[in-house]
């Protein structure tokens, strides 16, 4: 069963994977800024506060942005729902993550 708690945990783990990749390849952080610039002009008004907060974090640098992206808090979980990290992982990396996540979930009764 996919409860909000399970989906939030999956998102947190995915963002930890993204953070690890960005720490190895910081040049990819440019995609975060590009996503934010694009989304500022295209997302709904309700999402704009999240985009503004991510933009503020990105302006503080990659470390500040990743600290929030991997933080275990309700606020960080809400922010991850409008995550600017699209495009950091390749399709293959995302597929491998979701496949491994599903396999772990099917063997874990909790």
N, C-alpha and C positions, 0 to 999 in steps of 0.2 A: 504494500500500500504506500502510495506517495503522499505523505503528509507534508505540510509546510516545513516542519522540522527536518524531515529527511531531505527535502529539496534544498533547504538552506545549508544543510551539512554538505550536500553534493556541490553546491555552488562554492562554499568555502574551500573544499578540497581542490576544486578546479582552479580557483584563484591562487591557491598555494602552488599549484603546478605552473601557472602562468608567471607568478612571482619568481619562481626558480629559473624559468627560462629567461625572463627579463634580466635577472641578475647575471646570467651567463652571456646574454646578448643585449646589452643596454641600448644599442642602436635601434632596436625594435620599439623603444618607448615612443618614437616619433609617431607610430600608428595610434597611440592613445590620444595624442594632441590632434591628429587628423580626424579621428572619430569624433572627438568633442567639438571641433570646429564644424564638422558636417552636421552633427546631431543638433547643435545649437539652433540651426536654421530649419530643421526638419521635424523635430519631435514635438509632441503635444505640450501644451502649457503646464499640465500636471507633472511632467517629467523634467521640466526646465530647472527646478530647484536642485535636483540630483545632478544634472549636467553642470550647473554652476558650482556645486560643491566639488565635483570631480575636477573641474577646471582649476579651482582654487588649489586643490591638492597637487595637481600636475604642475602648477606654477611654483609650488614649494619644492618640487623635484620628485624624481622617481621613488626615492626612499619613503617620502611622506605618503605618496600615492599607494605604494605597496603595503605600507603599514596598515592603512585603513582597509585595503582590499583583502587582507588576510586576518583582520581583527575578528575576534569572536565577541560580537555584540549585536544587539538588535538593530542599532543604527547602521552598522556596517552591512548587516544582512539586507537591510532595505536598500542601501546604496548599490550593493551587488546586483540588484534587480535591474539597474540601469548602468551596467558595467561598461566602461569605455575600452575594455581589453579585447574586443573583437579583432580577429586577425593576428593575434600574437601567436597562438598555436596553429599549426597546420591542420588541415582536415584529418590527416592520418593521426596526429597527436590527440586531437579531440576524440576521434573515434576510439582510439586505444584507451583513453581515459574512461569514456562512457561504457565501453565493453568491460573493463576491469571493475568499474563501480558496480555495474549490474551483476557481475559474477560474485563480487563480495556480498552484495545485498541478498542474493539468492541463497547464499550459504549461512547468512546471519539471521537467525529468527527474530532478533530484536530490531 
